[in-house]
Amino acid sequence: MCGIIGYIGPKSVVPILVEGLKKLEYRGYDSAGIAVVNGDQIQVRRVKGKISALEKSLDKAPLNGSYGVGHTRWATHGRPCEENAHPHQDCTGSLVVVHNGIIENYLPLKRKLKEEGHTFRTETDTEVIAHLVEKYFKGSLEKAVLHTVREIEGAYAIAVLSTQDKGKIVAVKSGPPAVVGLGEGEYFVSSDINPLLSHTQKIVFLEDEEMAVIEPQGVKFSDLEGNVLKKKVDQISWSPLMIEKRGFKHFMLKEIIEQPQVVRDTLQGRISLDSGKICLEETGISSKHLEKIAKVVIIACGTSYHAGLVGKCFIETLAQIPVDVEFASEYRYRDFILDEKALVIVISQSGETADSLAALRAVKEKNPLSLSICNVVNSSIARDTDGVLYTHAGPEIGVAATKTFSAQMAALALLALHLAQVKGRLDEKTRLSFIEDLLRIPHLMENILNQAESIEDLALKFISFSHFLYLGRWVNFPVALEGALKLKEISYIHAEGYPGGEMKHGPIALIDEKMPTMVIVPKDRVYDKMLSNISEIKTRAGYLLAVAFEDDKEIQDRVDKVIPIPPINPLFTPFLTTLPLQLFAYYIAAKRGADVDQPRNLAKSVTVE
């Protein structure tokens, strides 16, 4: 999401800010800007679009200053445009603020500030911060910021500077990340460590409700009551991969735990509860073009293919448009039939997957509308499609995809609701009900992750098994495929995912006491059918584990062990059923001593056929 960079020191500030913004591009953004202090003036330059546009603007009319801040914005409140881009100023133009997060009470604050005579120039929630700091400024910038953050509610990481209290940047965090870099006579603040690695090895991680006052002489830390804090300085290596683990044994576990926030970030700014609408204008594909769509084809590989199968259920259920899901490696060689009424969706974490890119280029000859769902800004696939819907998972280091799967499902859920909205398939009340269910998901995911220890205890009982069967139906059949894939990828245990209805067409021959079965059985439209599958396995002495709703009493008497998940709209259960399967695979692999983050023979991004 939004990225912040700030610098104070003897070097030329503009190149440092611009380079820092480039290293924050992966977070996703729609506009960028910088502000630098030059004498008694603040010079601001903002653009809609890419950092390259900002560079061109700076080449034409350079800025000079002694210190400053920069920002990449992902729109939440206010459309993507130069006016809404950060940094934002107060009425006097003597201070600027950059902000990552959402100010939940900005509307009442804005009304009050307007009544007090403040003039607003943007549609953003961030601008209230600038005016509050202006209101409370009495000569000390840090005291004004402290008064300000006591009034705002929500999540924020902010950096503020003022010509009325020169030579300092004040940074505060509550929610989104913020780090401070300690160099030799120079100091930095950033949303993450990546922009700082080429400048310093000394990093301080701000915790929630902490402030940093950054000056040429050094950095002072305090809490929001003004009490001085002595912060630990982390001496890092030059590899960003080591620091990003943040205490987790493996990147994979860290990335599993990050999934609730990843889903929040992917949904953020794209849903309006006021109107009950999904806002995806950012994709670059207009509603007028989507109205004509009569067929959807999803092309992907691996985990992204499984996300596509979930997306098929989302789109067919909500938008009532027929969907085909194809392996990119096979589809590119098919005699496929497409026309201008088809929407081709290419899903790729990296945006560089060779088979997916080749399939996309092949289908473009048929002139369908094309949309990519990917995690890397300005990647090849993103550039080659008519539109792009970015996920906001951040860098995923573990080879076995986890958080990007959840992010892709979130993006597909948004797209399905958007298509339903454009096509008029759901009335406003029904659509809003689905939206509310979608917004509840991150919190419910956190509830599941809180029981990771019990899933670990369960998983350790199965480290010696050589085979596993995963069964699911309807929207959870793809989850069965993904659960089996995770187990085989990282633990090297043979595992197969099957639709429950196909069990009697072959896999049932394998069932015995040496072949455990994981069944995904939330209470949904196929619940009774799954109970029949369970009975068939039980009569053949098969050991049964079930992922089921925590309030389901019936299932407890039918299986050997239940992994409970909170009840949710059945259509959205994959967000919850996926997590226990990822943890189950992770703990088995870790206990077996496998290289969890870099499984043998696998690469993170398959860029050759």
Secondary structure per residue as TSV (DSSP state, phi and psi in degrees):
chain	resnum	aa	ss	phi	psi
A	1	M	-	360.0	-153.1
A	2	C	-	-53.1	146.2
A	3	G	E	-123.7	140.9
A	4	I	E	-121.0	138.5
A	5	I	E	-139.8	138.2
A	6	G	E	-141.3	148.5
A	7	Y	E	-145.3	140.1
A	8	I	E	-141.4	126.4
A	9	G	S	167.8	-171.6
A	10	P	S	-82.6	-14.5
A	11	K	S	-80.4	166.3
A	12	S	-	-64.2	122.1
A	13	V	H	-75.8	-37.3
A	14	V	H	-61.0	-48.9
A	15	P	H	-59.2	-36.6
A	16	I	H	-66.2	-42.3
A	17	L	H	-64.9	-44.9
A	18	V	H	-65.7	-43.6
A	19	E	H	-64.7	-38.0
A	20	G	H	-62.5	-41.0
A	21	L	H	-63.7	-36.9
A	22	K	H	-61.8	-36.8
A	23	K	T	-78.1	-4.3
A	24	L	T	-104.1	3.7
A	25	E	G	-60.5	-33.2
A	26	Y	G	-58.2	-21.9
A	27	R	G	-71.0	-15.3
A	28	G	-	88.3	137.8
A	29	Y	-	-167.2	160.8
A	30	D	S	-124.2	-6.3
A	31	S	E	-158.4	164.6
A	32	A	E	-149.2	157.1
A	33	G	E	-167.2	162.4
A	34	I	E	-136.6	159.7
A	35	A	E	-138.8	132.6
A	36	V	E	-129.3	148.1
A	37	V	E	-93.0	124.5
A	38	N	E	-127.7	99.1
A	39	G	T	67.1	-120.8
A	40	D	T	-98.7	11.6
A	41	Q	E	-121.6	151.0
A	42	I	E	-106.8	125.3
A	43	Q	E	-104.1	127.4
A	44	V	E	-120.1	137.2
A	45	R	E	-135.4	124.7
A	46	R	E	-134.4	150.2
A	47	V	E	-143.2	151.2
A	48	K	E	-84.0	138.4
A	49	G	S	105.0	-148.7
A	50	K	-	-83.3	163.2
A	51	I	H	-63.2	-29.3
A	52	S	H	-59.5	-34.3
A	53	A	H	-68.3	-36.7
A	54	L	H	-64.7	-41.5
A	55	E	H	-62.0	-41.6
A	56	K	H	-63.2	-41.1
A	57	S	H	-62.9	-40.1
A	58	L	H	-72.2	-30.5
A	59	D	H	-65.9	-38.9
A	60	K	H	-72.8	-38.7
A	61	A	S	-139.3	86.0
A	62	P	-	-62.2	150.8
A	63	L	-	-109.8	148.2
A	64	N	-	-130.2	138.7
A	65	G	-	-166.4	171.3
A	66	S	S	-98.3	-24.0
A	67	Y	E	-160.5	166.6
A	68	G	E	179.6	-176.3
A	69	V	E	-135.1	156.1
A	70	G	E	-136.2	166.2
A	71	H	E	-157.7	138.9
A	72	T	E	-112.1	129.7
A	73	R	E	-109.8	136.9
A	74	W	-	-112.4	118.5
A	75	A	-	-60.7	130.4
A	76	T	S	-120.1	-63.9
A	77	H	S	-105.7	116.0
A	78	G	S	100.0	137.3
A	79	R	-	-66.6	158.9
A	80	P	S	-69.3	115.8
A	81	C	S	-164.7	166.8
A	82	E	T	-62.2	-38.1
A	83	E	T	-61.5	-38.0
A	84	N	T	-88.0	-5.6
A	85	A	S	-68.0	152.2
A	86	H	S	-87.5	161.1
A	87	P	-	-74.1	154.9
A	88	H	E	-108.2	148.0
A	89	Q	E	-114.1	164.1
A	90	D	-	-88.5	-172.0
A	91	C	S	-64.0	-34.3
A	92	T	S	-82.7	-17.8
A	93	G	S	75.7	10.6
A	94	S	S	-96.2	-4.8
A	95	L	E	-141.3	153.8
A	96	V	E	-133.5	157.1
A	97	V	E	-137.6	142.6
A	98	V	E	-120.0	148.7
A	99	H	E	-148.9	136.1
A	100	N	E	-119.8	123.3
A	101	G	E	133.9	-163.1
A	102	I	E	-137.1	128.6
A	103	I	E	-93.3	107.0
A	104	E	T	-71.0	-29.9
A	105	N	T	-103.4	28.7
A	106	Y	H	-67.8	-30.4
A	107	L	H	-65.3	-51.0
A	108	P	H	-63.1	-36.0
A	109	L	H	-63.8	-41.5
A	110	K	H	-64.2	-43.6
A	111	R	H	-61.2	-43.1
A	112	K	H	-64.7	-43.2
A	113	L	H	-65.7	-37.3
A	114	K	H	-62.9	-42.0
A	115	E	H	-61.6	-28.8
A	116	E	T	-85.3	-0.6
A	117	G	T	105.2	4.2
A	118	H	-	-78.0	143.0
A	119	T	-	-108.0	125.1
A	120	F	-	-100.8	141.3
A	121	R	-	-113.8	-9.0
A	122	T	S	-129.6	174.9
A	123	E	S	-98.4	4.6
A	124	T	-	-84.2	158.6
A	125	D	S	-75.5	-26.5
A	126	T	T	-63.3	-33.4
A	127	E	H	-61.2	-26.1
A	128	V	H	-62.9	-29.8
A	129	I	H	-63.5	-45.7
A	130	A	H	-59.3	-43.5
A	131	H	H	-72.6	-32.3
A	132	L	H	-67.4	-42.4
A	133	V	H	-61.8	-41.4
A	134	E	H	-59.1	-44.1
A	135	K	H	-61.4	-40.7
A	136	Y	H	-94.6	-1.5
A	137	F	-	-70.4	123.2
A	138	K	S	-132.9	33.2
A	139	G	S	110.0	-21.3
A	140	S	-	-118.8	116.7
A	141	L	H	-65.2	-42.9
A	142	E	H	-65.8	-35.5
A	143	K	H	-67.8	-37.5
A	144	A	H	-64.8	-39.7
A	145	V	H	-67.3	-39.9
A	146	L	H	-60.6	-44.1
A	147	H	H	-61.2	-39.1
A	148	T	H	-64.8	-49.6
A	149	V	H	-69.2	-17.1
A	150	R	T	-73.7	-18.2
A	151	E	T	-95.9	-23.9
A	152	I	-	-90.2	148.8
A	153	E	-	-121.4	142.0
A	154	G	E	129.5	-158.5
A	155	A	E	-111.4	138.0
A	156	Y	E	-160.0	146.2
A	157	A	E	-130.5	123.3
A	158	I	E	-131.1	154.0
A	159	A	E	-134.5	132.4
A	160	V	E	-130.9	142.2
A	161	L	E	-140.5	156.2
A	162	S	E	-147.3	140.3
A	163	T	G	-77.1	-11.8
A	164	Q	G	-85.0	-10.3
A	165	D	G	-141.7	73.7
A	166	K	-	-72.7	159.7
A	167	G	S	81.3	25.5
A	168	K	-	-152.0	150.8
A	169	I	E	-120.8	129.0
A	170	V	E	-106.9	124.3
A	171	A	E	-121.3	138.9
A	172	V	E	-136.7	145.4
A	173	K	E	-132.0	137.8
A	174	S	E	-153.3	88.1
A	175	G	S	118.6	-92.4
A	176	P	S	-60.3	154.5
A	177	P	-	-71.9	152.4
A	178	A	-	-153.4	133.2
A	179	V	E	-128.7	151.5
A	180	V	E	-116.3	131.7
A	181	G	E	-103.2	132.6
A	182	L	E	-109.3	104.4
A	183	G	-	-100.8	-167.8
A	184	E	S	-87.8	95.2
A	185	G	S	72.4	14.8
A	186	E	-	-145.0	150.3
A	187	Y	E	-141.1	151.9
A	188	F	E	-135.7	156.2
A	189	V	E	-135.2	142.7
A	190	S	E	-154.7	163.0
A	191	S	S	-74.5	-25.7
A	192	D	S	-153.1	-179.2
A	193	I	S	-79.2	-22.8
A	194	N	G	-52.8	-44.4
A	195	P	G	-68.2	-13.8
A	196	L	G	-96.8	-16.8
A	197	L	T	-62.1	-28.8
A	198	S	T	-82.7	-1.0
A	199	H	T	-116.6	-33.5
A	200	T	-	-157.1	153.6
A	201	Q	S	-100.6	-7.3
A	202	K	E	-99.5	117.2
A	203	I	E	-127.9	138.7
A	204	V	E	-117.6	125.4
A	205	F	E	-92.5	118.3
A	206	L	-	-72.4	136.4
A	207	E	-	-94.8	170.9
A	208	D	T	-58.6	141.2
A	209	E	T	62.4	40.6
A	210	E	E	-124.6	151.5
A	211	M	E	-124.1	144.9
A	212	A	E	-123.8	129.2
A	213	V	E	-107.4	110.9
A	214	I	E	-102.9	120.9
A	215	E	E	-132.8	166.3
A	216	P	T	-58.6	-27.1
A	217	Q	T	-83.0	-15.8
A	218	G	E	151.0	-167.4
A	219	V	E	-126.3	132.9
A	220	K	E	-111.4	137.8
A	221	F	E	-116.2	144.5
A	222	S	E	-152.2	166.6
A	223	D	E	-89.4	-176.9
A	224	L	T	-80.0	1.2
A	225	E	T	-96.9	-1.2
A	226	G	-	90.3	3.5
A	227	N	-	-75.1	131.9
A	228	V	E	-67.6	136.9
A	229	L	E	-115.6	142.9
A	230	K	-	-101.9	110.7
A	231	K	-	-96.6	145.8
A	232	K	-	-72.8	134.9
A	233	V	-	-100.8	119.4
A	234	D	E	-87.1	124.8
A	235	Q	E	-93.1	109.4
A	236	I	-	-101.2	161.1
A	237	S	-	-82.6	174.9
A	238	W	S	-81.1	-3.4
A	239	S	-	-89.9	117.1
A	240	P	H	-64.9	-21.4
A	241	L	H	-64.6	-36.4
A	242	M	H	-68.2	-42.6
A	243	I	H	-71.6	-29.0
A	244	E	H	-70.4	-15.6
A	245	K	T	-65.9	-29.7
A	246	R	T	49.3	43.6
A	247	G	T	94.7	-10.2
A	248	F	-	-79.7	147.6
A	249	K	S	-66.5	-37.6
A	250	H	S	-134.0	151.9
A	251	F	H	-61.0	-37.2
A	252	M	H	-58.6	-44.5
A	253	L	H	-64.7	-43.4
A	254	K	H	-57.3	-43.3
A	255	E	H	-73.4	-30.3
A	256	I	H	-62.8	-45.3
A	257	I	H	-66.3	-27.1
A	258	E	T	-75.8	-8.5
A	259	Q	H	-61.6	-38.8
A	260	P	H	-57.1	-43.0
A	261	Q	H	-69.1	-35.2
A	262	V	H	-62.5	-42.9
A	263	V	H	-65.2	-42.3
A	264	R	H	-57.2	-46.9
A	265	D	H	-64.6	-36.3
A	266	T	H	-72.8	-32.2
A	267	L	H	-80.2	-28.7
A	268	Q	T	-58.6	133.8
A	269	G	T	80.9	-0.7
A	270	R	S	-114.5	0.5
A	271	I	E	-127.9	133.4
A	272	S	E	-113.9	109.3
A	273	L	T	-70.3	-27.0
A	274	D	T	-62.6	-45.5
A	275	S	T	-97.6	-12.3
A	276	G	T	68.4	31.9
A	277	K	E	-122.6	155.6
A	278	I	E	-98.0	132.9
A	279	C	-	-113.3	103.9
A	280	L	-	-124.3	31.6
A	281	E	G	-60.0	-25.4
A	282	E	G	-57.6	-24.0
A	283	T	G	-66.0	-23.5
A	284	G	S	88.2	2.0
A	285	I	-	-109.8	123.3
A	286	S	-	-78.3	157.7
A	287	S	H	-60.7	-32.6
A	288	K	H	-59.3	-41.9
A	289	H	H	-71.4	-37.8
A	290	L	H	-69.9	-27.8
A	291	E	H	-58.4	-28.9
A	292	K	T	-84.5	-8.0
A	293	I	-	-69.2	128.2
A	294	A	-	-115.4	-10.7
A	295	K	E	-153.7	144.7
A	296	V	E	-121.8	135.0
A	297	V	E	-121.8	122.5
A	298	I	E	-103.7	128.0
A	299	I	E	-118.9	130.2
A	300	A	E	-167.1	177.5
A	301	C	-	-133.0	151.4
A	302	G	H	56.2	-133.0
A	303	T	H	-59.8	-36.4
A	304	S	H	-62.9	-33.1
A	305	Y	H	-63.6	-42.2
A	306	H	H	-63.7	-40.9
A	307	A	H	-59.6	-38.2
A	308	G	H	-62.5	-37.3
A	309	L	H	-65.3	-38.6
A	310	V	H	-64.2	-43.5
A	311	G	H	-60.3	-33.9
A	312	K	H	-57.1	-46.7
A	313	C	H	-63.2	-42.1
A	314	F	H	-59.0	-51.0
A	315	I	H	-69.8	-43.0
A	316	E	H	-67.7	-37.1
A	317	T	H	-72.4	-45.6
A	318	L	H	-88.6	-43.4
A	319	A	T	-100.2	-12.4
A	320	Q	-	57.1	43.1
A	321	I	-	-114.7	132.0
A	322	P	-	-65.2	139.5
A	323	V	E	-130.8	132.9
A	324	D	E	-109.2	140.8
A	325	V	E	-119.5	125.9
A	326	E	E	-127.4	143.9
A	327	F	E	-69.8	126.0
A	328	A	H	-58.7	-38.1
A	329	S	H	-66.2	-25.5
A	330	E	H	-95.0	-39.1
A	331	Y	H	-62.6	-34.6
A	332	R	T	-63.0	-22.3
A	333	Y	T	-101.6	3.2
A	334	R	S	-85.6	160.1
A	335	D	-	-89.9	68.3
A	336	F	-	-74.2	154.6
A	337	I	-	-117.4	115.6
A	338	L	-	-139.0	155.4
A	339	D	-	-145.6	-171.7
A	340	E	T	-70.6	-7.7
A	341	K	T	-93.8	5.0
A	342	A	E	-98.6	145.6
A	343	L	E	-113.0	118.4
A	344	V	E	-98.9	122.5
A	345	I	E	-109.5	121.8
A	346	V	E	-106.5	122.6
A	347	I	E	-108.6	126.0
A	348	S	E	-156.2	125.9
A	349	Q	S	-59.1	-50.9
A	350	S	S	-82.3	-24.4
A	351	G	S	74.5	9.8
A	352	E	-	-126.1	5.4
A	353	T	-	-57.6	121.6
A	354	A	H	-60.5	-48.5
A	355	D	H	-63.3	-40.7
A	356	S	H	-66.7	-40.8
A	357	L	H	-65.5	-42.2
A	358	A	H	-65.8	-41.0
A	359	A	H	-63.0	-40.8
A	360	L	H	-60.3	-46.7
A	361	R	H	-66.0	-29.6
A	362	A	H	-71.0	-43.4
A	363	V	H	-72.1	-24.9
A	364	K	G	-62.2	-21.8
A	365	E	G	-66.0	-22.2
A	366	K	G	-88.2	-4.7
A	367	N	-	64.5	38.8
A	368	P	-	-80.5	168.1
A	369	L	E	-74.4	138.5
A	370	S	E	-127.9	142.2
A	371	L	E	-138.7	135.5
A	372	S	E	-108.0	147.0
A	373	I	E	-119.5	109.7
A	374	C	E	-148.6	171.7
A	375	N	S	-109.2	-5.9
A	376	V	S	-116.9	118.6
A	377	V	T	-64.2	134.8
A	378	N	T	63.7	27.8
A	379	S	-	-74.4	172.1
A	380	S	H	-60.8	-46.3
A	381	I	H	-65.9	-39.7
A	382	A	H	-60.9	-38.8
A	383	R	H	-71.9	-29.4
A	384	D	H	-89.6	-7.5
A	385	T	S	-97.6	160.0
A	386	D	S	-65.9	-30.5
A	387	G	E	-147.2	165.3
A	388	V	E	-142.1	136.8
A	389	L	E	-115.8	105.6
A	390	Y	E	-80.6	136.9
A	391	T	-	-85.4	163.1
A	392	H	-	-126.9	61.9
A	393	A	-	-91.3	-13.3
A	394	G	-	71.7	178.3
A	395	P	-	-61.5	132.9
A	396	E	-	-111.0	112.0
A	397	I	-	-87.9	-39.9
A	398	G	S	-60.0	134.6
A	399	V	S	-64.9	-41.1
A	400	A	S	-74.2	115.5
A	401	A	-	-66.9	134.1
A	402	T	S	-131.7	-70.5
A	403	K	H	-67.9	-27.2
A	404	T	H	-70.8	-27.6
A	405	F	H	-63.2	-47.5
A	406	S	H	-63.5	-40.6
A	407	A	H	-63.9	-40.6
A	408	Q	H	-65.0	-41.0
A	409	M	H	-62.6	-39.9
A	410	A	H	-62.3	-43.6
A	411	A	H	-63.2	-40.3
A	412	L	H	-68.6	-35.4
A	413	A	H	-64.2	-43.2
A	414	L	H	-60.7	-44.7
A	415	L	H	-64.2	-41.3
A	416	A	H	-61.2	-44.0
A	417	L	H	-67.3	-36.0
A	418	H	H	-65.8	-42.8
A	419	L	H	-64.2	-40.0
A	420	A	H	-62.2	-38.8
A	421	Q	H	-64.7	-47.7
A	422	V	H	-65.1	-39.6
A	423	K	H	-83.9	-8.6
A	424	G	T	70.0	32.0
A	425	R	-	-84.6	-22.1
A	426	L	S	-123.2	137.7
A	427	D	-	-73.1	164.2
A	428	E	H	-59.5	-40.5
A	429	K	H	-64.7	-44.0
A	430	T	H	-66.9	-43.3
A	431	R	H	-61.0	-42.7
A	432	L	H	-63.5	-35.6
A	433	S	H	-63.3	-43.4
A	434	F	H	-64.4	-40.1
A	435	I	H	-62.0	-44.1
A	436	E	H	-62.6	-39.6
A	437	D	H	-63.1	-40.5
A	438	L	H	-63.3	-40.8
A	439	L	H	-71.3	-19.8
A	440	R	H	-77.9	-17.8
A	441	I	H	-60.1	-47.1
A	442	P	H	-55.1	-41.3
A	443	H	H	-64.2	-41.2
A	444	L	H	-68.0	-33.9
A	445	M	H	-62.4	-39.6
A	446	E	H	-62.4	-37.3
A	447	N	H	-60.7	-39.8
A	448	I	H	-68.5	-44.3
A	449	L	H	-63.1	-24.9
A	450	N	T	-69.0	-15.2
A	451	Q	T	-103.6	23.3
A	452	A	H	-57.9	-35.4
A	453	E	H	-62.7	-40.9
A	454	S	H	-69.3	-33.9
A	455	I	H	-67.8	-36.7
A	456	E	H	-62.1	-45.5
A	457	D	H	-58.8	-41.2
A	458	L	H	-66.8	-45.9
A	459	A	H	-60.2	-36.6
A	460	L	G	-65.9	-14.5
A	461	K	G	-78.2	-9.0
A	462	F	G	-119.5	15.8
A	463	I	T	-69.6	-20.2
A	464	S	T	-94.1	-3.7
A	465	F	-	-76.5	151.4
A	466	S	-	-107.6	-14.1
A	467	H	E	-141.0	150.2
A	468	F	E	-147.2	145.2
A	469	L	E	-118.6	135.0
A	470	Y	E	-118.1	129.8
A	471	L	E	-125.0	138.0
A	472	G	E	-155.3	164.9
A	473	R	-	-135.0	160.7
A	474	W	G	54.0	-125.5
A	475	V	G	-70.7	-15.5
A	476	N	G	-99.8	0.6
A	477	F	H	-62.5	-44.3
A	478	P	H	-60.8	-30.7
A	479	V	H	-67.5	-36.5
A	480	A	H	-61.7	-43.1
A	481	L	H	-61.1	-43.5
A	482	E	H	-69.5	-39.0
A	483	G	H	-62.4	-42.6
A	484	A	H	-65.7	-39.9
A	485	L	H	-62.0	-43.5
A	486	K	H	-61.3	-43.3
A	487	L	H	-64.7	-44.1
A	488	K	H	-73.0	-34.3
A	489	E	H	-62.1	-46.3
A	490	I	H	-106.8	-21.5
A	491	S	H	-107.3	-13.5
A	492	Y	-	66.2	21.8
A	493	I	-	-86.9	132.6
A	494	H	E	-66.1	125.2
A	495	A	E	-141.6	143.0
A	496	E	E	-127.5	137.7
A	497	G	E	-105.9	132.8
A	498	Y	E	-136.8	151.2
A	499	P	E	-70.8	138.5
A	500	G	G	-54.6	-36.5
A	501	G	G	-68.6	-16.0
A	502	E	G	-94.9	-1.5
A	503	M	G	-59.4	-40.8
A	504	K	G	-75.1	-4.8
A	505	H	G	-98.2	27.0
A	506	G	T	152.3	-62.7
A	507	P	G	-59.6	-25.1
A	508	I	G	-60.8	-22.6
A	509	A	G	-66.6	-20.2
A	510	L	G	-89.9	-11.3
A	511	I	-	-70.0	123.4
A	512	D	S	-160.4	-171.4
A	513	E	T	-68.2	-12.7
A	514	K	T	-97.7	1.7
A	515	M	S	-124.1	85.6
A	516	P	-	-65.3	152.3
A	517	T	E	-125.1	129.0
A	518	M	E	-99.7	117.9
A	519	V	E	-108.2	136.9
A	520	I	E	-105.3	109.4
A	521	V	-	-139.1	61.8
A	522	P	-	-70.3	161.7
A	523	K	S	-76.1	103.3
A	524	D	S	-142.6	-163.4
A	525	R	T	-67.5	-16.4
A	526	V	T	-114.7	16.6
A	527	Y	H	-57.2	-49.0
A	528	D	H	-63.4	-35.5
A	529	K	H	-65.7	-39.4
A	530	M	H	-66.7	-34.6
A	531	L	H	-62.3	-35.1
A	532	S	H	-65.8	-42.0
A	533	N	H	-60.2	-41.6
A	534	I	H	-61.6	-43.1
A	535	S	H	-62.2	-40.4
A	536	E	H	-64.7	-37.2
A	537	I	H	-70.5	-41.4
A	538	K	H	-64.5	-37.5
A	539	T	T	-69.7	-12.2
A	540	R	T	-108.1	21.8
A	541	A	T	67.1	22.2
A	542	G	-	-79.3	140.4
A	543	Y	-	-81.1	131.2
A	544	L	E	-118.8	125.6
A	545	L	E	-112.2	142.0
A	546	A	E	-131.4	136.1
A	547	V	E	-97.6	114.2
A	548	A	E	-146.1	164.7
A	549	F	E	-61.6	141.4
A	550	E	T	-66.3	-20.9
A	551	D	T	-96.6	11.2
A	552	D	-	-88.7	99.3
A	553	K	S	-77.0	-32.5
A	554	E	G	-63.0	-39.2
A	555	I	G	-67.5	-27.1
A	556	Q	G	-64.2	-28.0
A	557	D	G	-87.4	-6.0
A	558	R	T	-106.1	-15.4
A	559	V	S	-127.5	170.9
A	560	D	S	-83.5	-32.2
A	561	K	E	-152.0	136.1
A	562	V	E	-111.5	132.1
A	563	I	E	-101.5	108.6
A	564	P	E	-80.4	144.5
A	565	I	E	-129.5	153.6
A	566	P	-	-68.5	147.6
A	567	P	-	-64.0	144.3
A	568	I	-	-154.7	164.5
A	569	N	-	-47.1	124.0
A	570	P	G	-52.0	-33.9
A	571	L	G	-62.3	-32.0
A	572	F	G	-98.5	10.8
A	573	T	T	-60.8	-28.9
A	574	P	H	-55.4	-29.5
A	575	F	H	-61.0	-30.7
A	576	L	H	-97.0	-40.2
A	577	T	H	-68.6	-24.3
A	578	T	H	-66.7	-39.9
A	579	L	H	-60.1	-48.3
A	580	P	H	-61.3	-33.3
A	581	L	H	-70.5	-36.9
A	582	Q	H	-64.7	-46.8
A	583	L	H	-64.1	-41.4
A	584	F	H	-58.1	-47.6
A	585	A	H	-65.7	-42.5
A	586	Y	H	-60.1	-48.9
A	587	Y	H	-68.0	-35.2
A	588	I	H	-63.8	-47.9
A	589	A	H	-62.8	-43.9
A	590	A	H	-62.9	-42.2
A	591	K	H	-67.3	-32.7
A	592	R	T	-77.7	-4.0
A	593	G	T	80.1	18.9
A	594	A	-	-74.5	157.4
A	595	D	-	-80.7	88.8
A	596	V	S	-60.6	-44.6
A	597	D	S	-77.5	-26.3
A	598	Q	S	-133.8	72.6
A	599	P	-	-59.5	150.7
A	600	R	T	-60.1	142.7
A	601	N	T	70.0	3.5
A	602	L	-	-112.8	151.4
A	603	A	-	-125.8	153.3
A	604	K	S	-64.6	-46.6
A	605	S	S	-126.0	120.2
A	606	V	-	-87.1	98.3
A	607	T	-	-102.3	5.9
A	608	V	-	-130.5	153.5
A	609	E	-	-72.1	360.0
